[in-house]
């Protein structure tokens, strides 16, 4: 399973990793399997890990004081999962993450990251690349939310991330692009134009 993460990193760095770096990755990342609906992170807990999804799909959401769930992001194979602010600052997370389907994820805890990965050149370069992409995605998200209808956001999602509609149930893709969770029917155009187009770091 580590080979999938190693390939992911090498594709983004556009060069192969050295044997020492590969050994470090295999030592630092451990596999965890989640059942459908099983929590990876619960709201109020500190996120002490970063995760790379090998197989399956996760949902990131918060629950407000009325008990309503607000879905903020969906994550699929070859995407990262976690709460970066909670991870870096050691603060309780306002989010929960659970599995939409049986999921396998490679996790690195904060102690292993600090001791084995953070100062390695390949990890510094990877974090820089992913941070740049995240900034671009955030600006794009604001733009699509302000300028597109929910139907247009779904089309944009399909064009930008076709793997979502190949991997996730239609209703889940609808949540992500702004369809109303309760009203969405696959193949029909019942829209809630107040929804947001949420994406996570890849």
N, C-alpha and C positions, 0 to 999 in steps of 0.2 A: 504493500500500500504506500510505502514511502516513495516508491518510484514515481508515482503520480505527482506527488509534491515536488520531487526533484526535477521532473520534466517541466512542470509549471514554472519553477524558478529559472531554469536554464532558458526557456523560451522568452521570458521577460528580460533576462540579462543579455540574451543573444550570444551566449557563450557557455561552454560546459563548466560544471563545477569540478573542483579538485577532489581527490579521494578523501582528504582530511575534512573538507566541508561536508561531503556526503555522509561521512561517518558521524559528524557532529549532528547533522539533521536527524539521522536515524536514532541517535542516542537521546536527543532532546524531545522529539515528538513521539507521543504514545497514542495508540488507537483507542477510540471509545465508540461503542455501538449504542444507539438510542432506539427505543421503541417508538411507534407512532404516538404523538402527544406527550412524550416524556420530556421533562425540562432539561435543558442544558444550562440555563441561567434563570433564576427567579428574581423578580423585581424586589429590590432592597438588599440583595446580596452583592458582595464585591466580586467583580469579574477578575479572577486571578490567572487567566489563561487566554491564549489566542488559538483559534481553531481553523483548520483547513478542511473543507468538506470533500471527502473522497467519493461518497455516494449518498444520494438522498436529497432532502430539502428541509430547510429550517425557516421558521417565522420569527421575526423580531417585533415586539409589540409592547404597549403599555396599557395599564388598566386605570381608568380615572376613578374619581370618588363615587360615581354612580354605578360603577361596575362595568362600564362599557370598555370593550377592547378597541384600541387604536393601533392598527397594523402599520408599522413604519418601514418594514423591509422584508423581502423574501430572499433567501439565499439557497443556491443550488450547487451542484458538483463543480469543483474547481473555484469556488468562491471562499472568501474568508468570513468567519463569524466571530462575534464577540462585541464587547462594549469598550472601545479604545480609551475613552475618558476614565472609566472605572479602572481599567487595567493599569493605566499610567499613573493615576492619582491615588489609587487605593480607596476610592469613595464608593458608597453604595450605588448600584445601578438603578435608574428609573425604568429599566426595561426587563422584559422576560424574553427568553428564547426557548422555543420548543420545536419538536420534530413534526413536520407535516406528514412524513412517511418514515419507514425504517431507514435510519441514517448511520453512516460510518464517518467519523471525523477524527483527524489527527490533531491532538492538543499539545501545546507547549505551555507549561506553567511559567509564572513570572520569574521564579527563582532560576529555572533552567535557561530562560531567555537571557536574563542578566548575566549568568555565569558562562554560558556557552555560545550564545548567538549574537548578542547585541553589538559587540565590538568587531565582529568579523566583517571584512570588506564587502563580501557578497550580500550580507544582510543589510548593511548600511545602504548599499546601492538599491536593493530591492525595496526597502522602506521608502527611499526617495522617489522611486518610480511609482509606487502605489499611492503615495501621498499626493503626487502631482495629478495622477488620474482621478483621485478622490475629489480634489479641488475642481477639476473640470466637470466631473459628474454633478457636483453640488450646484454649480452655476447653471448647468443644463437643466437640472431638476427645477430650480427656481424659475427658469425661463419657460419650461413647458407647463408648469403649474399656472403661471400668470397669463400665458398666451394661447393655450390649447384647450379644447373641450375634452371631456373624458374619452369620447370616441377617438379623437385625434391622438390622445396620449396612448391609447391601446395600440393604435397603428404605429406610433413611434416606438413603443416598446417592442412590437413584433419585428420592426426593422432593425432596431439597435441590439436587442437581445433575443433573437429567435429561439434560443435554447430554453427560454422560460415557457413558451407555449408548447414546446416539445416535451418538456419535463413535468411541469406542474399541471394540476387539474385546471380546467378552464375557469372555474370560480376563483381559484387562487390568483391566477393571472389577472382576473377582473379586479380583485381587491387592489392589486399593485398599481393598476393603471387608473383607478378611480371609479370603477363600477361599484354600485351598491351591493354589499354582500348578501343582503336579504332578497334583493330583487333580481340579481343576475341569473340568467338562464343561458346556457351554452347555445350559441347560434342566434340569439336574440339581442336586440339593441336597447335594453332598458338601462338607462344611464343615470348616474348621480354625478352631476358636473362639478360637485364640490370636492371630489376625491383628489388625492395627490399621487403623482408618479414617483414612487420611492424606489431608489436603487441603492445597492451597497457596493462596497469596494471589491474590485476584481483585479 
